[in-house]
């Protein structure tokens, strides 16, 4: 018996244009991983987002998962603070 179902997808990764010409100065994989972790904290119980952006929910939470305003949740994440934590400093 299936206990979870895929309810959609979400593009949580920080867009390349957000970095501008400075993407090489950041660990972009670590930034995306931390955004994903914070997003999963914000999702309702029984709902989770996988690294590939697929949204999974328990059968009981599936309808709620389909109604999530992903932009609203993503806007709650302080991407700039995450970027600062994952800035690649020049090695001397």
C-alpha positions as CSV (number, residue, x, y, z in Angstrom):
1,X,0.0,0.0,0.0
2,X,1.4,3.4,-1.0
3,X,1.8,5.9,1.8
4,X,3.2,8.8,-0.2
5,X,2.5,10.4,-3.5
6,X,4.1,12.9,-5.7
7,X,2.0,16.1,-5.7
8,X,4.0,18.4,-7.9
9,X,7.4,20.1,-8.4
10,X,9.0,23.2,-7.2
11,X,12.1,25.1,-8.5
12,X,13.8,26.0,-5.3
13,X,17.3,26.5,-6.7
14,X,18.8,30.0,-6.6
15,X,18.6,31.4,-10.2
16,X,21.9,32.1,-12.0
17,X,20.9,35.7,-12.7
18,X,20.6,36.2,-8.9
19,X,24.3,35.7,-8.6
20,X,25.0,37.9,-11.6
21,X,28.7,37.8,-12.6
22,X,29.7,36.5,-9.2
23,X,28.5,32.9,-9.2
24,X,32.1,31.7,-9.1
25,X,32.5,33.4,-5.7
26,X,29.9,31.1,-4.1
27,X,29.4,27.4,-3.3
28,X,26.2,27.3,-5.3
29,X,25.5,23.6,-4.5
30,X,25.8,24.3,-0.8
31,X,23.5,27.3,-1.2
32,X,20.8,25.2,-3.0
33,X,21.1,22.5,-0.4
34,X,20.6,24.9,2.5
35,X,17.6,26.5,0.7
36,X,16.1,23.1,0.2
37,X,16.7,22.2,3.9
38,X,15.0,25.5,5.0
39,X,12.1,24.9,2.6
40,X,11.5,21.5,4.0
41,X,11.3,23.0,7.5
42,X,8.6,25.4,6.3
43,X,6.5,22.7,4.6
44,X,3.5,21.3,6.4
45,X,3.9,18.0,8.2
46,X,3.7,15.1,5.8
47,X,5.1,17.2,2.8
48,X,8.7,17.2,1.6
49,X,10.7,18.4,-1.4
50,X,13.4,16.2,-2.8
51,X,16.7,17.5,-4.3
52,X,15.3,17.2,-7.8
53,X,12.4,19.5,-6.9
54,X,9.7,16.8,-6.7
55,X,7.2,17.3,-4.0
56,X,6.0,14.3,-2.0
57,X,3.3,14.0,0.5
58,X,1.6,11.5,2.7
59,X,-1.8,10.5,1.4
60,X,-3.3,12.4,4.2
61,X,-1.4,15.6,3.4
62,X,-1.6,15.3,-0.5
63,X,-4.5,17.8,-1.0
64,X,-2.8,20.4,1.3
65,X,0.5,19.9,-0.6
66,X,-1.2,20.6,-3.9
67,X,-2.4,23.9,-2.5
68,X,0.9,25.2,-1.2
69,X,2.0,28.6,-2.5
70,X,5.7,27.8,-3.1
71,X,6.6,31.4,-3.9
72,X,5.3,32.4,-0.5
73,X,7.4,29.8,1.3
74,X,10.5,30.6,-0.7
75,X,10.1,34.3,0.0
76,X,10.5,33.5,3.7
77,X,14.0,32.1,3.2
78,X,16.8,34.6,3.6
79,X,18.8,33.7,0.5
80,X,21.3,36.6,1.0
81,X,22.2,35.3,4.5
82,X,22.7,31.8,3.1
83,X,24.9,33.2,0.3
84,X,27.1,34.9,2.8
85,X,27.7,31.7,4.7
86,X,28.7,29.9,1.5
87,X,30.9,32.6,0.0
88,X,34.2,31.2,-1.3
89,X,37.0,33.3,0.1
90,X,40.2,33.7,-1.9
91,X,42.9,31.4,-0.5
92,X,46.2,33.1,0.2
